[in-house]
Amino acid sequence: MELAKHIKPLTGETDWPIWKRKIRDLLDYHEGALDAIDGRLVKPEPLQVGAEDNVVKEHKMKSDFFRKANSYAKSMISSSVTDTVYQKIMNKDTAHEAWEALKLNFEASSKDQLFKICTEFFAFSWINGEDVSTHVAKLKNLWFELNNGLKAKNENALPDLILVCKVLQILPGDFENFRSSWMLLSKNEEKTFEELITQLCMYERNFRKTTESATGAAFLVKSEKKKSKKSKENDICNYCKKKGHWVKKCYKWIADG
């Protein structure tokens, strides 16, 4: 259960999209755990009296496998939620029942939850200080939940064009040149979401290098100016023999003609 410590406990529907993906990644580590929560692995039916030895042996093997996978999955889920959320699943016998209870409470299947996620997706905006990959990850999570909610209600999934347009819409002013170049692409097959993210990350890396170089050059010029000024302060005038100026700026030299 040490792996569960690396997951922030589930508190509610806001945490659900990311928590769900993380917990599934951890459950994939244990054989049969994902099948247990998805209902593909179930407890074998009791054997009839007088079953043959080979049937009994196979039944025991399947029962042990289910017990271990189910126990691991249910323990991982229980240890990765808050006490408030745990009360919603504490009376569930299997990992599948617990998982379905969480989905019922937090999945974007109801109209209200689906509307909320849809609103969050279209209201999503750029946050200063975060890079392209971070914004894309957050936006893709919302996109994933939105389309899953639509499918659960037997609605058509949204086309990737909307996701591409949303990414372009949230880009800050520093990416204006990139946005213009992207819109000039004539081939639609080049305007996929994957290609957009690849080009965006490359543009961001190059933009950072250019910015850092310009900042370094400006700092060097500023340092040279300070150095020149400091050197001038220590120089001695050859006419009046005082520090801080040269002959051409010497008031005595000028007064003496």
N, C-alpha and C positions, 0 to 999 in steps of 0.2 A: 504493500500500500504506500510505499515511499514515493512512488511516481505521482500519486494524487496530490501530494503536497505542493507540486509545481503548478497546480491549476487553481485559479481564484474560485472560491466557492460560489455556486449558483445562488443568486439572490432573487431573481425575477426575470421577467420577459426581456428586459434590456440586455442582460448578460447571456441570454439563451443562445443566440446565433453562434457566438464565438465559443462559449462553453461546450456546446454540443459538438462542434468540430474537434475541439481539443480532447474531449472525453472519448470520442470515437477513435481518435488516433492512438490513445493510450490502450483502449480495449483491443485494438488490432494486434497488440503485443502478445496477448494471450489467446491461444488457439480455441476457437469456438465462442469467444466472448461476444463478438459482434453478431454472430448468428443467434446467440441467446437473446440479446436485446431486440433484435429484429423479428424474432418469432420463427426463424428458420430451424432453430434447434429446440426441440421440445422434449419433455420427459417421456420416456417409453411407457407404454401401457403395461399394467400388471400382467404377469404371465399366468397362463392357465395351469391348474393343478396337473401334475404329471408330465410337464414339458420335458423334452429330451435334454441331455446334459449339454450338448453343443448349443442349443437354443438358450439355455439358462446362462451359459458362459457369455454368449454374445449379448444377451440382455443386460447382464451385469456390467459388461464393458461399456455399453451405450449409456447405462444409468450413471456410472462413475464419471464418464466424460461430460454428460449433461450437468451433473452435480458440481463438478469443478468449474466448468465454464460459467454456469449460472451464479455460483457463489462468488466467483471473482468479479463478474460484471456488476452484480448487485452491491458488493462491498465497495467497489470503485465509485459507483454512483452515489451511494450513501455517504461516503467520506468526502465527497466533492460538492456537497450542497450545505446551505445553512440549516440551522435547526427548524426554522420556519418552513422552508421548502421540504425538509425531511418529513414533516408531519403529513405532507400530501402523499407520501409513498411508503410510510412506515408499516402499513398493514398489507402491503403487496407481497405475495409469496415468491414471485419470480422476477428476474431482471426485466423481462419483456413487459410485464404488467407495470413495473415501476417506470420504465421508459415511456410507455404509452400514457401513463398518468402525467408525466412531465410534458409530453407533447400536447396533451389535451389542455394543459394550463398555459403553456408558453409558445406553442407553435403557431405560425401565422395561418391558421386554418379558419378561425372565426372572422367575421366581417370587420369587427373593430380592430383586431390585431393586424389584419391585412391592410386596412386603411392607414394604421399608424406607421407600418413599415414603408408603405408607398409614400407617405408624407415625408418621412425621414430621408428616403432616397432622393426625392426631388428637391428637398431643402438642403441637402448636403453641400458644403462649401469648403473652400481651401483654408487650411489652418497654417499660419506662418510658423516656421520652425520645423515642420514635418516634410519629409521628402516625398517624391512621387510614389515609390513603392508602398509607403504607409497609407497614403490616400487611396491608392488603388485597392489595397487589401480591405480597407473599411468599406469602400464602395461595392466591391465584389461580394462581401458578406451580405450587405443589404439587398443586392441584386439577386443573390442566391435564395435568400429567404422570401423575397417578393415573388419570384417565379415558382418556388415551391408552394407558396400559398395559393397562387393562381391555379396550379395544377391540382391541388387538393380540392379546389372548388370547381374542377372540370372546366376551367377557363384556359384560353390559349396563352402560352408563355410569350413574354415580350421579346421582340427581336433585338439582336446585339447592337443594331444601329442606335437604339436609344441609349445604351450604355456608352457607346463611343461618343455620342453627342454630349452626354452628361460630363464625361471626362474633359472634353474640350471646353465645355462651358465653365468649369470651375477653375481652369488654369489662370494663374495670376498674370499681371502685366509683363513679367519677365519672359513669359512664354509666347508673347504675341507673334514673334517671328516664326516660331514653330507652328502655331495655329494657322497662320497664313499659308505656310508651305504645305501643311497637311491638306488643307482645303483645295490646293491646286492639283493634287494628285488626280489623274484622269481615270485610272483603272480602279474599278470598285473592288476587285479582288485584293488590292493592296491596302484597302481601308478597313482591315479586320481589327478587332479589339487587341489581339495578341501583337500584331504589327505596330499598332499605336503605342502600346506600353513599351515595346522594345525601343522604338524611336524616341519616345519621351525620356526614358532612362538614359539613353545615349546623349540626348540633348542636354539633360540636366548635368551629367558628368562633365561635358565639354564647357557648359556655361559656368560651372563652379571653378574649373581650371582657369578659364579666362578671367573671371572675377578675382580669383586669388592672385593671379599674375599681375593684374592691374593694381590691386591693393598693395602688393609687394613693391611694385615700381614706385607708387606714390609714397610709400613709407621710406624708400631709399632716397628719393628726392628730398623729402622732409628732413631726413637724417643728415644729408649733405649740407642742407641750408643751416641746420643747427651747428654742424661742425664748422662751417665757414664763419658763422657768427661768433662762435666761441674762439676761433683762431684769431679773428679780428680784435676781440676784446683783450687778448694777451699780447698783441703786437705793440711795438714801441715806435712812436713817431720819430723819424730821423732828423726832424727840425727842432721840436721842443723837448724831445726825449721823454714824453709822457706816454702812458699806455692808453689803449682804447681807440686809437684812430691812426690813419695814415697821413702822409704829408699833404695830399690834395684836400684833406678835410680839416687840416690843422688851422684853428682860428688865428694863432700867432703868426703862422706863415702867411696867411691871407692878409692880416693887418699890417704886416711888415712889407707887403707888396712884393 
